[in-house]
Amino acid sequence: MKPLGQGDPLRLGPYRLHGVLGEGGMGKVYFGVDASGRPAAVKVLLPELAHDGHLAERFLREARTAQAVTSEGVARVLAAELEGGRPWIATEFLAGPTLDDAVTRFGPLDDAAVRELARSLARTLQDVHATGLVHRDVKPPNVVLTSGGPRLIDFGIARPEHGLTLTRTGQIPVTPGYGAPEQVLGQRVGPAADVFSLGAVLAFAAAGRPAYTGAEITAVLYEVVHGEPDLAAVPEALRYLLTPCFAKDPAARPQPGQVADAAAPPRQPGKLWKSGRLGDEIRQREAVARRLTSQSAGPPPAAGSAAPGGGPGLTRRRLLVAAAGGGALLAGAGGTAWWLNRADPPPDPFDIPPAAQVQAASLGSAAGTPTPLWGPLQDVADAGSPAPLPVRDVVVFGAAGGGIAARRVTDGRERWRVRDAKAAAGYLSIGDRLVATADGGGTLRTWVAATGSPRWTVDAQAAALLAADAHAVYLLTTDGRLRCVGTDGKVRWTRQPPLALSGGHPVAALGSGHLVLCTQTGDVAAVRADNGARAWVRRGQADGALRPAVDGGTVYLGGRTLVGVEVAGGRQLWSLDPIRPPRRGAGGWGPPTVAGGVVYALDCDAMRSVHSDGSQATAPVMVAGVVPPWLPPVVQGNGAWIVESEETGVTGMPRSGEGHPQTYPLSGGQPRSIAAGGNRLFVLNHATLLALPVY
């Protein structure tokens, strides 16, 4: 415990404050004593957060909700008030070691202690759930071992099942290895999530190590969702008790009362916490707590005077000596018992895990209509979503109801969701490791692609995301400027674009050290990626915004002609006229795609493929039902896929020019878009998402 410092209050409500117990992600915790000598841990919202009236209101509301929990197995909330513009919460003070501290110092609990721990925590959760709350953060640091038995602490993120979760922006309301799969995935959380966490806590207590481990936080989260707990070090006689708690399906987990009944604890469980080295530690800490309380009781003495009764006051030296005496009451061996959202620090925003590994799908048959790998998933996407974005093991899209969502490429199951992302601003892959988005306030936000874990953010005034590579994100600001933000979170440059961006957001491609833009009026410009300086401008290329394609030192442009242009200098290398020139929204070339040195693009009613020098690669293939605005062809496997209009669907044409096209019919109308990766074709059809095999 640290002494009070400058700016710390001396009193909050009935509690005289004597020291600082700790500081978490949302507030500071003080050691306080009321007039009767009863100690409390008093949590105050941080000043920078207290100005947020909505957050302060939620802080108090959730604390008052937690007051309804009167179980003997919890650290009870004693009071919650607003004082001086800052909300505070007082909770029952517990002096014992936390479970993680005890196991670290004394090793795994024995069979009897694990069974009693299971019974006690399960009954406590039963009481918590009976009030309509879900604790949501059951973990070893939130279990305090006292002479009266285990006590559950930290209702900082507990909430009614249908309520809001009180967490600071950017923090993840789940502890890796202890939060249930549905918490990791951002799905609805009920009492069964606490049962999963209970199983993980008991496994730690019995084995002395977590049931889920990994080199990175993301790896741990992945194992929780997709793997199995490691119970090899859990004694065989206890595994029957733990294993059912880890069911992936919340409905398959036991009720807390069933866990308590199955625990079969010893007949005199109270002795477990009063004997042995652990019992000695608990006894020492509680004795020091009583000593602190007796020294702290009574009104504050006048400066320079003795405390009431002739004893010395609680000076800085006496406070620190009392806190450290007899084995350290408050911070012994690195374990503390301070709660009320004593949030673990969020992950390092620049600690980016490696790109996820995913096995490519097997190639399908070129004959007949393809059978979806999964889906169609109805009403999962926003009808106005940009094209899907495959990023290794997930595919990202604009979610129904707002925000963006990521689903597993292998089976279509939802992996994560970000509700405050603005899908209309776009989303980009950063080196196949992060997904970049913008929120409604223009903040550039990044998320680990595999898990949705938040990473670095920049107040970039982002209106639209244009392009990204492993080193930077390029965007259009709300005031119409181009901006480059490095993956170190720093703005590298901001420039006025070299031509007017009227009519809406431009489309862009990045390559060969340049960002190439095509505006809604069909003008094209290139700027240097390192400083935003103008490289060249080409006006009147198209009638609208057609995405460029960059390969090597050449950029390929559709529109009135299909052209190859030097990226660095803008010199035209070759040009091909369309079958029919653009007129009144029809004709001309669509946006190109480059794969294997071949350029693919729609030319009016035909799919054309040409070499990088403009010479024909294969004979044109006539298509039906394609009208502007066209999307670039998507090349995957042995086919080049296009989106057709009306009731036709999506069609894959052989890249070799030999064989027959393969069509998957779609209904439901526009808009439609496609993307591909790992031999999977992802199709957004209005609000429906599906994955098709490629041949």
TALINUR-V850154 format. One record per residue. RES is the residue in three letters. SS is DSSP state (@ for helix, = for strand, . for the rest). PSI is psi in whole degrees, -180 to 180 (none if undefined). D_CENTER is the distance of its C-alpha to the mean C-alpha in Angstrom with 1 decimal. Layout:
BEGIN
((RES;SS;PSI;D_CENTER) (RES;SS;PSI;D_CENTER))
END
This chain:
BEGIN
((MET;.;136;33.2) (LYS;=;151;33.8) (PRO;.;160;36.5) (LEU;.;143;35.8) (GLY;.;-176;35.4) (GLN;.;131;36.1) (GLY;.;-13;34.4) (ASP;.;138;33.7) (PRO;.;154;35.4) (LEU;.;-25;38.4) (ARG;=;143;38.1) (LEU;=;116;35.7) (GLY;.;-132;37.4) (PRO;.;2;39.7) (TYR;=;122;38.0) (ARG;=;127;39.5) (LEU;=;140;36.9) (HIS;=;-14;37.9) (GLY;=;169;35.1) (VAL;=;122;31.4) (LEU;=;-30;29.6) (GLY;=;173;26.2) (GLU;=;130;23.5) (GLY;.;-164;19.8) (GLY;.;-19;16.8) (MET;.;-18;18.6) (GLY;=;180;22.2) (LYS;=;141;25.3) (VAL;=;129;27.2) (TYR;=;154;31.0) (PHE;=;118;33.7) (GLY;=;157;35.9) (VAL;=;133;39.1) (ASP;.;-178;40.8) (ALA;.;-26;44.6) (SER;.;-3;45.2) (GLY;.;6;43.6) (ARG;.;126;40.5) (PRO;=;158;37.5) (ALA;=;154;34.0) (ALA;=;119;30.7) (VAL;=;116;30.1) (LYS;=;131;26.7) (VAL;=;134;26.6) (LEU;=;139;23.8) (LEU;.;144;23.5) (PRO;@;-40;25.9) (GLU;@;-18;23.4) (LEU;@;-26;21.4) (ALA;@;-23;24.7) (HIS;.;-17;25.6) (ASP;.;100;22.9) (GLY;@;-37;25.1) (HIS;@;-43;22.5) (LEU;@;-42;20.4) (ALA;@;-40;23.6) (GLU;@;-43;24.8) (ARG;@;-39;21.7) (PHE;@;-48;22.1) (LEU;@;-40;25.7) (ARG;@;-43;25.2) (GLU;@;-33;22.9) (ALA;@;-42;25.2) (ARG;@;-32;28.2) (THR;@;-42;26.7) (ALA;@;-22;26.2) (GLN;.;-20;29.9) (ALA;.;-17;30.7) (VAL;.;110;29.9) (THR;.;14;33.2) (SER;.;147;32.9) (GLU;.;-13;34.7) (GLY;.;7;31.7) (VAL;=;160;29.4) (ALA;.;107;29.6) (ARG;.;146;30.7) (VAL;=;122;29.8) (LEU;=;-38;33.1) (ALA;=;157;32.7) (ALA;=;119;30.3) (GLU;=;170;31.8) (LEU;=;124;31.5) (GLU;=;126;33.8) (GLY;.;30;34.4) (GLY;.;-3;31.4) (ARG;=;126;29.1) (PRO;=;145;27.9) (TRP;=;156;28.5) (ILE;=;132;28.2) (ALA;=;132;30.7) (THR;=;160;30.1) (GLU;=;135;32.5) (PHE;.;127;33.0) (LEU;.;134;32.7) (ALA;.;-12;34.2) (GLY;.;169;33.6) (PRO;.;152;31.3) (THR;=;162;27.8) (LEU;@;-41;27.5) (ASP;@;-36;25.6) (ASP;@;-47;28.4) (ALA;@;-45;31.1) (VAL;@;-38;30.0) (THR;@;-40;29.5) (ARG;@;-38;33.0) (PHE;@;-1;34.9) (GLY;.;180;33.2) (PRO;.;151;32.2) (LEU;.;153;33.7) (ASP;.;177;36.7) (ASP;@;-48;37.0) (ALA;@;-42;38.4) (ALA;@;-38;35.8) (VAL;@;-41;32.9) (ARG;@;-41;34.6) (GLU;@;-36;35.2) (LEU;@;-43;31.7) (ALA;@;-47;30.6) (ARG;@;-47;33.2) (SER;@;-49;32.5) (LEU;@;-37;28.7) (ALA;@;-43;29.0) (ARG;@;-38;31.6) (THR;@;-45;29.6) (LEU;@;-35;26.6) (GLN;@;-41;29.3) (ASP;@;-41;30.4) (VAL;@;-48;26.9) (HIS;@;-29;26.3) (ALA;@;-23;29.8) (THR;.;-2;28.9) (GLY;.;6;26.1) (LEU;=;153;23.3) (VAL;=;127;20.5) (HIS;.;-49;19.9) (ARG;.;-4;16.3) (ASP;.;47;16.5) (VAL;.;118;19.5) (LYS;.;163;19.7) (PRO;@;-41;22.7) (PRO;@;-14;22.4) (ASN;@;17;22.6) (VAL;=;117;25.8) (VAL;=;132;29.0) (LEU;=;116;32.2) (THR;=;171;35.2) (SER;.;-20;38.8) (GLY;.;1;38.3) (GLY;=;177;35.5) (PRO;=;144;31.7) (ARG;=;137;30.0) (LEU;=;130;26.4) (ILE;.;-180;24.9) (ASP;.;85;21.9) (PHE;.;27;21.5) (GLY;.;-29;19.1) (ILE;.;11;16.4) (ALA;.;148;19.0) (ARG;=;162;19.6) (PRO;=;153;21.6) (GLU;.;-32;20.2) (HIS;.;14;20.1) (GLY;.;-173;19.3) (LEU;.;162;16.6) (THR;.;130;14.4) (LEU;.;98;15.5) (THR;.;154;12.8) (ARG;.;146;13.0) (THR;.;133;11.0) (GLY;.;-13;8.1) (GLN;.;150;8.3) (ILE;.;121;6.5) (PRO;.;53;9.5) (VAL;.;140;10.0) (THR;.;120;12.2) (PRO;.;130;11.9) (GLY;.;-14;15.0) (TYR;.;-29;15.9) (GLY;.;144;13.3) (ALA;.;160;14.4) (PRO;@;-39;13.1) (GLU;@;-27;12.7) (GLN;@;-44;10.5) (VAL;@;-39;8.1) (LEU;.;-2;8.5) (GLY;.;25;8.2) (GLN;.;176;12.0) (ARG;.;136;15.0) (VAL;.;129;15.7) (GLY;.;-171;19.4) (PRO;@;-29;21.7) (ALA;@;-25;21.3) (ALA;@;-38;17.9) (ASP;@;-32;20.0) (VAL;@;-41;22.4) (PHE;@;-48;20.0) (SER;@;-38;19.1) (LEU;@;-44;22.9) (GLY;@;-41;23.6) (ALA;@;-38;21.3) (VAL;@;-44;23.1) (LEU;@;-37;26.4) (ALA;@;-42;25.8) (PHE;@;-44;25.0) (ALA;@;-37;28.2) (ALA;@;-32;30.3) (ALA;@;-22;29.3) (GLY;.;9;28.4) (ARG;.;156;25.2) (PRO;.;154;21.8) (ALA;.;-23;21.7) (TYR;.;126;18.6) (THR;.;166;18.5) (GLY;.;160;17.4) (ALA;.;-27;17.8) (GLU;.;156;14.2) (ILE;@;-40;11.3) (THR;@;-35;9.8) (ALA;@;-38;13.3) (VAL;@;-46;13.5) (LEU;@;-39;10.5) (TYR;@;-42;12.2) (GLU;@;-38;15.5) (VAL;@;-42;14.6) (VAL;@;-40;13.8) (HIS;@;-20;16.6) (GLY;.;-168;18.9) (GLU;.;149;21.5) (PRO;.;147;21.9) (ASP;.;103;24.4) (LEU;.;19;27.3) (ALA;.;-34;30.0) (ALA;.;-2;30.7) (VAL;.;128;30.9) (PRO;.;140;34.5) (GLU;@;-37;35.6) (ALA;@;-14;37.0) (LEU;@;-11;33.6) (ARG;@;-33;31.5) (TYR;@;-30;32.8) (LEU;@;-35;31.3) (LEU;@;-42;27.8) (THR;@;-45;27.2) (PRO;@;-25;27.1) (CYS;@;-22;24.2) (PHE;@;11;21.9) (ALA;.;136;22.4) (LYS;.;-37;19.5) (ASP;.;117;21.0) (PRO;@;-35;20.8) (ALA;@;-18;24.3) (ALA;@;-7;25.7) (ARG;.;152;25.0) (PRO;.;161;28.0) (GLN;.;154;28.4) (PRO;@;-39;28.5) (GLY;@;-34;32.3) (GLN;@;-38;32.7) (VAL;@;-44;31.0) (ALA;@;-43;33.3) (ASP;@;-35;36.3) (ALA;@;-15;35.6) (ALA;@;-33;35.1) (ALA;.;63;38.9) (PRO;.;169;38.9) (PRO;.;165;42.2) (ARG;.;-31;44.8) (GLN;.;73;44.6) (PRO;@;-24;40.9) (GLY;@;-28;41.6) (LYS;@;-21;43.3) (LEU;@;-35;40.2) (TRP;@;9;38.7) (LYS;.;4;42.1) (SER;.;163;43.3) (GLY;@;-173;42.7) (ARG;@;-37;40.8) (LEU;@;-42;37.8) (GLY;@;-40;40.2) (ASP;@;-42;41.8) (GLU;@;-44;38.6) (ILE;@;-45;37.8) (ARG;@;-43;41.3) (GLN;@;-47;41.3) (ARG;@;-40;38.2) (GLU;@;-33;39.5) (ALA;@;-42;42.9) (VAL;@;-37;41.4) (ALA;@;-42;39.5) (ARG;@;-38;42.7) (ARG;@;-43;44.4) (LEU;@;-42;41.8) (THR;@;-43;42.2) (SER;@;-34;46.0) (GLN;@;-25;46.0) (SER;@;-19;43.6) (ALA;.;156;45.4) (GLY;.;168;47.7) (PRO;.;154;47.8) (PRO;.;133;46.9) (PRO;.;157;50.1) (ALA;.;156;51.7) (ALA;.;130;51.2) (GLY;.;-6;53.4) (SER;.;166;54.5) (ALA;.;161;54.1) (ALA;.;161;51.9) (PRO;@;144;53.7) (GLY;@;5;56.1) (GLY;@;-8;56.9) (GLY;.;161;53.9) (PRO;.;149;51.8) (GLY;.;173;48.7) (LEU;.;82;45.2) (THR;.;170;45.2) (ARG;@;-43;42.4) (ARG;@;-44;44.1) (ARG;@;-36;44.7) (LEU;@;-46;41.1) (LEU;@;-38;39.8) (VAL;@;-43;42.5) (ALA;@;-39;42.0) (ALA;@;-30;38.2) (ALA;@;-18;38.9) (GLY;.;151;42.0) (GLY;.;33;42.3) (GLY;.;9;39.1) (ALA;.;104;36.8) (LEU;.;-46;35.8) (LEU;.;-24;32.6) (ALA;.;32;31.1) (GLY;@;130;32.9) (ALA;@;30;31.5) (GLY;@;-1;28.2) (GLY;.;130;27.3) (THR;.;167;27.3) (ALA;.;38;27.2) (TRP;.;134;25.7) (TRP;.;-145;23.3) (LEU;.;70;22.1) (ASN;.;43;18.5) (ARG;.;72;19.4) (ALA;.;137;15.8) (ASP;.;145;15.1) (PRO;.;142;14.3) (PRO;.;160;10.8) (PRO;.;152;10.5) (ASP;.;121;13.0) (PRO;.;-17;11.6) (PHE;.;11;14.1) (ASP;.;94;13.7) (ILE;.;120;12.6) (PRO;.;161;13.2) (PRO;.;160;15.8) (ALA;.;142;15.5) (ALA;.;152;15.2) (GLN;.;139;18.6) (VAL;.;140;19.7) (GLN;.;135;23.3) (ALA;.;148;25.0) (ALA;.;155;26.5) (SER;.;146;30.3) (LEU;.;140;32.3) (GLY;.;-173;33.8) (SER;.;146;37.3) (ALA;.;-6;38.7) (ALA;.;143;40.9) (GLY;.;-171;40.4) (THR;.;130;37.3) (PRO;.;145;34.0) (THR;.;128;32.3) (PRO;.;142;28.6) (LEU;.;-36;26.4) (TRP;=;163;24.4) (GLY;=;-172;24.4) (PRO;=;136;25.5) (LEU;=;113;22.6) (GLN;.;141;24.0) (ASP;.;35;22.5) (VAL;.;-19;18.8) (ALA;=;155;18.9) (ASP;.;136;20.0) (ALA;.;-25;23.6) (GLY;.;17;23.1) (SER;.;141;20.1) (PRO;.;174;20.6) (ALA;.;149;21.3) (PRO;.;153;18.7) (LEU;=;101;17.1) (PRO;=;130;17.2) (VAL;=;91;15.1) (ARG;.;-102;16.5) (ASP;.;4;15.3) (VAL;=;160;13.5) (VAL;=;130;14.9) (VAL;=;143;13.2) (PHE;=;167;15.2) (GLY;=;125;15.7) (ALA;=;148;15.1) (ALA;.;135;18.0) (GLY;.;-4;17.9) (GLY;.;157;15.9) (GLY;.;-165;12.6) (ILE;=;158;11.4) (ALA;=;157;10.7) (ALA;=;131;10.6) (ARG;=;151;13.3) (ARG;=;135;14.9) (VAL;.;-22;17.9) (THR;.;-33;20.1) (ASP;.;0;20.2) (GLY;.;3;18.2) (ARG;.;142;16.1) (GLU;=;132;12.8) (ARG;=;-46;9.8) (TRP;=;168;7.0) (ARG;=;141;7.6) (VAL;=;110;7.2) (ARG;.;-24;10.6) (ASP;.;8;11.6) (ALA;=;146;11.6) (LYS;.;96;15.3) (ALA;@;-34;15.9) (ALA;@;-22;19.5) (ALA;@;-9;18.8) (GLY;.;167;17.7) (TYR;.;145;14.9) (LEU;=;154;15.7) (SER;=;133;15.1) (ILE;=;98;15.6) (GLY;.;27;17.5) (ASP;.;15;15.8) (ARG;.;-34;13.0) (LEU;=;156;10.8) (VAL;=;127;10.5) (ALA;=;136;12.0) (THR;=;174;12.3) (ALA;=;146;14.3) (ASP;=;-179;14.2) (GLY;.;-20;17.5) (GLY;.;3;18.6) (GLY;.;7;18.5) (THR;=;130;15.8) (LEU;=;123;14.5) (ARG;=;147;10.7) (THR;=;151;9.1) (TRP;=;140;6.0) (VAL;=;124;7.0) (ALA;.;-40;8.8) (ALA;.;-28;9.3) (THR;.;-18;6.2) (GLY;.;9;3.3) (SER;.;131;2.9) (PRO;=;147;4.6) (ARG;=;-143;8.2) (TRP;=;151;11.5) (THR;=;152;12.7) (VAL;=;133;16.3) (ASP;=;86;18.5) (ALA;.;1;20.0) (GLN;.;43;21.6) (ALA;=;126;20.1) (ALA;=;-35;21.9) (ALA;=;136;21.3) (LEU;=;130;19.6) (LEU;=;-49;22.5) (ALA;=;162;21.8) (ALA;=;153;20.0) (ASP;.;-164;20.9) (ALA;.;-7;19.7) (HIS;.;-21;21.0) (ALA;=;161;20.5) (VAL;=;135;19.3) (TYR;=;132;22.3) (LEU;=;166;22.2) (LEU;=;131;24.6) (THR;=;168;24.6) (THR;.;-20;25.5) (ASP;.;18;29.0) (GLY;.;18;29.5) (ARG;=;159;29.2) (LEU;=;140;27.6) (ARG;=;141;25.1) (CYS;=;125;23.8) (VAL;=;122;20.8) (GLY;=;160;20.6) (THR;.;2;17.6) (ASP;.;4;18.8) (GLY;.;10;17.7) (LYS;.;141;21.4) (VAL;=;122;23.2) (ARG;=;-40;25.8) (TRP;=;157;28.0) (THR;=;128;28.6) (ARG;=;152;31.5) (GLN;=;137;33.4) (PRO;.;154;33.3) (PRO;.;-7;36.6) (LEU;.;164;37.3) (ALA;.;140;36.7) (LEU;.;48;33.4) (SER;.;155;35.0) (GLY;.;-3;34.1) (GLY;.;-176;30.3) (HIS;.;142;27.7) (PRO;.;168;28.9) (VAL;=;158;27.5) (ALA;=;162;27.3) (ALA;=;152;27.4) (LEU;=;135;27.0) (GLY;=;156;29.4) (SER;.;38;32.3) (GLY;.;16;31.3) (HIS;=;151;31.3) (LEU;=;121;29.3) (VAL;=;126;31.3) (LEU;=;145;31.0) (CYS;=;123;32.7) (THR;.;172;33.2) (GLN;.;-18;33.8) (THR;.;2;37.5) (GLY;.;6;37.4) (ASP;.;149;38.0) (VAL;=;141;36.4) (ALA;=;152;35.7) (ALA;=;138;34.4) (VAL;=;155;33.3) (ARG;=;134;32.8) (ALA;.;-26;29.3) (ASP;.;-25;30.1) (ASN;.;-2;31.6) (GLY;.;5;31.5) (ALA;.;146;35.3) (ARG;=;135;36.9) (ALA;=;-51;38.1) (TRP;=;164;39.8) (VAL;=;140;39.9) (ARG;=;113;41.1) (ARG;.;151;42.0) (GLY;.;24;42.7) (GLN;.;-37;41.0) (ALA;.;175;39.7) (ASP;.;-5;39.8) (GLY;.;-172;36.1) (ALA;.;109;32.8) (LEU;.;123;32.8) (ARG;.;129;30.1) (PRO;.;165;31.8) (ALA;=;125;31.4) (VAL;=;132;31.8) (ASP;=;118;33.2) (GLY;.;-131;34.8) (GLY;.;15;36.8) (THR;=;140;37.3) (VAL;=;134;35.5) (TYR;=;133;36.5) (LEU;=;137;36.9) (GLY;.;-175;37.9) (GLY;.;-127;39.8) (ARG;.;-30;43.6) (THR;=;163;43.8) (LEU;=;119;41.6) (VAL;=;152;41.8) (GLY;=;128;40.9) (VAL;=;140;40.6) (GLU;=;127;40.3) (VAL;.;-44;36.8) (ALA;.;-43;38.3) (GLY;.;-14;41.5) (GLY;.;9;41.2) (ARG;.;132;44.4) (GLN;=;130;44.8) (LEU;=;-38;45.4) (TRP;=;165;46.3) (SER;=;140;46.1) (LEU;=;132;46.5) (ASP;=;152;47.7) (PRO;.;170;46.2) (ILE;.;-44;48.4) (ARG;.;137;48.4) (PRO;.;155;47.5) (PRO;.;136;44.8) (ARG;=;123;46.4) (ARG;.;46;45.1) (GLY;.;11;41.6) (ALA;=;160;43.0) (GLY;.;180;43.9) (GLY;.;-176;42.9) (TRP;=;143;40.3) (GLY;.;179;36.6) (PRO;.;139;33.7) (PRO;.;165;34.1) (THR;=;144;32.1) (VAL;=;132;33.1) (ALA;=;127;33.0) (GLY;.;32;35.3) (GLY;.;6;37.4) (VAL;=;137;38.1) (VAL;=;127;37.3) (TYR;=;136;36.7) (ALA;=;152;37.1) (LEU;=;131;38.6) (ASP;=;95;42.0) (CYS;.;-110;43.1) (ASP;.;19;43.7) (ALA;=;148;43.2) (MET;=;124;40.5) (ARG;=;147;41.8) (SER;=;131;40.9) (VAL;=;155;42.5) (HIS;=;171;42.5) (SER;.;-14;41.2) (ASP;.;5;44.7) (GLY;.;-6;44.9) (SER;.;153;47.2) (GLN;=;135;46.6) (ALA;=;-51;44.6) (THR;=;165;45.3) (ALA;=;146;47.2) (PRO;=;148;45.5) (VAL;=;122;44.3) (MET;=;140;44.9) (VAL;.;164;42.1) (ALA;.;149;42.4) (GLY;.;28;40.5) (VAL;.;123;38.6) (VAL;.;154;38.8) (PRO;.;157;36.9) (PRO;.;128;34.3) (TRP;.;156;33.6) (LEU;.;154;30.4) (PRO;.;144;30.7) (PRO;.;153;31.7) (VAL;=;119;29.1) (VAL;=;126;30.7) (GLN;=;139;29.6) (GLY;.;-130;31.9) (ASN;.;15;35.4) (GLY;=;158;34.9) (ALA;=;119;34.0) (TRP;=;141;32.3) (ILE;=;156;32.9) (VAL;=;125;32.0) (GLU;.;158;35.1) (SER;.;-179;35.9) (GLU;.;-132;37.4) (GLU;.;11;37.5) (THR;.;-60;37.5) (GLY;.;-138;33.9) (VAL;=;141;32.6) (THR;=;135;35.1) (GLY;=;128;35.0) (MET;=;137;38.1) (PRO;=;130;39.4) (ARG;.;-26;38.8) (SER;.;-16;42.2) (GLY;.;-2;44.0) (GLU;.;144;45.5) (GLY;.;-177;44.7) (HIS;.;148;43.5) (PRO;.;155;40.3) (GLN;=;128;37.9) (THR;=;136;36.6) (TYR;=;115;34.0) (PRO;.;145;35.1) (LEU;.;151;32.9) (SER;.;171;33.7) (GLY;.;-5;32.2) (GLY;.;177;32.8) (GLN;.;166;30.8) (PRO;.;159;28.3) (ARG;=;150;27.5) (SER;=;159;25.6) (ILE;=;160;25.0) (ALA;=;164;23.3) (ALA;=;157;23.7) (GLY;=;143;22.6) (GLY;.;37;23.8) (ASN;.;31;26.8) (ARG;=;135;24.8) (LEU;=;120;25.4) (PHE;=;129;22.7) (VAL;=;125;24.4) (LEU;=;118;23.3) (ASN;=;95;26.3) (HIS;.;-110;26.0) (ALA;.;12;23.3) (THR;=;141;23.6) (LEU;=;137;21.7) (LEU;=;165;23.5) (ALA;=;133;23.9) (LEU;=;151;27.4) (PRO;=;157;29.1) (VAL;.;160;30.9) (TYR;.;none;34.3))
END
